[in-house]
Amino acid sequence: MSILPGLGHFYKGHIAGGAAALAGAIGVCLFIAGTVVATVGAAVLLLPVYIIAIALHAYWAEDLAFARMTSAAMVKEARPVPEIRRRRQ
């Protein structure tokens, strides 16, 4: 999933973060295309650094999709609490 930046974020339920990472990757690629000649190829090193940084961020992000899945399962298994009968005075 690290080949496409943002895909790990989508997988973990971070939709906005995944879209931002993908848009950022497109921006980095455009920046590299514009500066690769001026930097004598050094700008090409930005893409692997960006991909690694986004992959680590996705790895460390909280898994919202799993949390939603387990909370839905817990709701299905939950039983209603019996009402406590009050004594009449």
FENQUI-V672660 format. One record per backbone hydrogen bond with DSSP energy under -0.5 kcal/mol. CO is the residue of the C=O (numbers start at 0). NH is the residue of the N-H. E is the energy in kcal/mol with one decimal. If there is no record, write none. Layout:
# FENQUI-V672660
co: {CO CO}
nh: {NH NH}
e: {E E}
This chain:
# FENQUI-V672660
co: {2 3 5 6 7 8 9 11 11 12 13 14 15 16 17 18 19 20 21 22 23 24 25 26 27 28 29 30 31 34 35 36 38 40 41 42 43 43 44 45 46 47 48 49 50 51 52 53 54 55 56 61 62 63 64 65 66 67 68 69 70 71 72 73 82}
nh: {4 6 9 10 11 13 12 63 64 14 17 18 19 20 21 22 23 24 25 26 27 28 29 30 31 32 33 34 35 38 40 39 41 43 44 45 46 47 48 49 50 51 52 53 54 55 56 57 58 59 60 63 66 67 68 69 70 71 72 73 74 75 76 77 84}
e: {-0.7 -1.9 -2.0 -2.2 -1.8 -2.7 -1.2 -1.6 -1.5 -1.3 -2.0 -2.3 -2.4 -2.3 -2.2 -2.4 -2.5 -2.0 -1.8 -2.2 -2.7 -2.5 -2.2 -2.3 -2.7 -2.5 -1.6 -1.6 -1.6 -2.1 -2.6 -1.0 -1.6 -1.2 -1.3 -1.6 -0.8 -0.7 -1.4 -2.6 -2.6 -2.4 -2.3 -2.4 -2.3 -2.4 -2.0 -2.4 -2.1 -2.2 -1.0 -1.4 -1.7 -2.4 -2.0 -2.7 -2.2 -2.0 -1.7 -2.1 -1.8 -1.6 -1.6 -1.2 -0.5}
